[in-house]
């Protein structure tokens, strides 16, 4: 198992719209594609309180590439994402890290 950690920094004032998009649109589309989320967090104390961090679980890099690329190309996702951004962009930038658990990690 590998894990993907993604950190989205929202445009100022747009974090509620980003959270709503994940809750009402993105998670349902992921479910239909077999994309497994580990968890979601907002930043309570840190560099910015405009961040959403989440983790995804993958069996392999090949699974990640196949499922993520299919999701990103999905016409339904493209249309719904555009609709949520009709009042302007939601995300200022995204960082992405692929992680492998150590032998002593509680999560394998």
Secondary structure as UniProt FT lines:
FT   STRAND          2..10
FT   TURN            12..13
FT   HELIX           15..21
FT   HELIX           22..26
FT   HELIX           27..33
FT   STRAND          36..42
FT   TURN            49..50
FT   STRAND          51..58
FT   HELIX           61..73
FT   HELIX           75..84
FT   TURN            85..87
FT   STRAND          91..100
FT   TURN            103..104
//
